[in-house]
């Protein structure tokens, strides 16, 4: 029987690449999204994936999403917590909403989504939880105290959850991408982007499919001995400066 996966933030960028790869691997996939209906419909049309709209920062939305996916595709075996936002600004000028919105969507969502599936995974003694963090959760970034805090918190969350569920066949891992060639990164001013690429030893941005390849491995049957780890995919940027 095919496994069932739910990918939050799954209709664009890294999330879409993950959905495409898991679908190609024969997994039944649902993609969560919050606002871009056109992107969601395009993904559904082109991949056959289920799409479901909601806010991962809202517990009721997450509960509803999991109920809908379970009813249509079956119990969720694989959860990819990929949804995230940025509200950048230096901390001494940051307001409480810039802080709380990023923490709500990027960090509280881990509880909101994972809490809905963890008991079922434990009961079935099989599960894969994959959390998409960031290089900036590992090394920090100017103007991103909110984002860096949330993405670093994701790593601690994953380590603790991995320990709690290892004996139940449920693995919990983190992927921390560097700068990936997505719409969000391409929106960075050209001169700034040039400076970023100059700091990446391999000399280029990453690709969504490179992240998706790692997700596919961690989501698979052969990854049962990998848990509580953080995989850094950043072209060597973490080693520089």
C-alpha positions, -999 to 999 in steps of 0.1 A, spaced: 0 0 0 13 34 -9 25 57 18 7 90 24 26 123 28 15 158 37 38 187 27 31 221 41 39 250 19 39 225 -8 27 244 -39 57 266 -47 95 266 -44 111 239 -23 77 225 -13 66 220 -48 99 202 -57 93 179 -27 57 172 -38 69 164 -73 96 140 -61 74 122 -36 46 118 -61 71 104 -87 82 79 -60 46 65 -58 36 83 -26 1 97 -23 8 134 -16 -12 163 -2 2 198 -5 -8 225 20 -8 261 11 -21 294 25 -30 318 -2 -19 313 -38 -49 295 -54 -34 296 -89 -2 279 -79 -22 253 -60 -45 245 -90 -14 243 -113 2 218 -89 -29 197 -87 -34 197 -124 3 189 -132 10 163 -105 -23 150 -94 -15 159 -58 -42 168 -34 -41 205 -23 -55 219 9 -57 255 20 -51 267 55 -28 286 79 -2 263 96 -1 289 124 -37 281 133 -43 249 152 -79 245 140 -68 248 104 -41 221 109 -66 197 125 -90 202 97 -63 197 71 -51 164 86 -87 152 89 -94 160 52 -62 143 40 -68 112 61 -104 109 48 -93 112 11 -59 96 10 -56 76 43 -35 80 75 -5 103 71 28 84 72 51 112 62 49 148 74 71 175 58 70 207 78 81 231 51 58 262 53 75 293 64 76 331 61 100 360 66 94 394 81 129 408 81 142 437 100 170 445 125 159 436 160 162 471 175 135 482 150 114 450 149 78 452 162 60 425 181 39 415 151 70 409 129 83 387 157 51 368 166 40 362 130 73 345 121 73 324 153 36 315 148 40 303 112 76 289 113 77 275 149 42 271 164 33 252 132 55 224 142 33 217 172 1 224 153 9 199 125 29 173 142 6 169 171 -22 159 147 -2 129 133 22 117 159 -2 94 178 -13 76 147 24 71 136 32 57 170 2 33 169 12 21 135 49 20 145 60 38 114 64 74 106 87 100 90 87 136 102 110 159 81 114 195 92 128 221 67 150 245 87 176 269 72 213 277 72 203 309 91 189 288 119 224 274 123 246 305 119 222 334 123 216 363 98 215 401 102 179 412 100 165 378 108 165 373 146 129 362 144 134 338 115 168 325 128 152 318 162 123 299 147 146 278 125 170 271 153 141 261 175 131 236 148 163 218 153 159 214 191 123 204 186 133 176 162 161 162 184 138 159 214 109 144 193 133 120 177 143 107 212 107 103 223 97 83 193 127 63 181 115 30 196 81 34 179 96 34 144 90 71 139 121 91 127 124 129 130 150 148 110 159 183 98 171 196 65 188 230 67 190 244 31 212 273 22 201 296 -6 179 278 -31 169 291 -65 133 299 -56 110 328 -63 117 342 -28 155 342 -34 152 355 -69 133 385 -55 165 395 -37 181 426 -54 206 414 -80 237 430 -63 228 414 -30 222 380 -47 256 383 -64 272 388 -30 254 358 -16 265 335 -44 301 348 -40 300 334 -5 290 299 -16 320 277 -23 303 257 -51 295 290 -68 258 287 -73 224 286 -57 210 253 -47 181 237 -66 147 226 -52 152 191 -65 184 187 -45 165 193 -13 137 170 -26 162 142 -31 172 144 6 135 145 17 128 114 -5 156 95 12 145 104 47 109 96 39 118 61 26 119 27 41 157 26 41 161 56 64 149 39 96 183 43 113 185 80 106 169 101 133 176 133 152 200 145 126 203 178 107 214 176 71 230 208 59 226 214 22 243 248 15 270 243 -10 296 247 17 285 282 27 283 273 64 321 268 62 328 303 51 333 332 75 
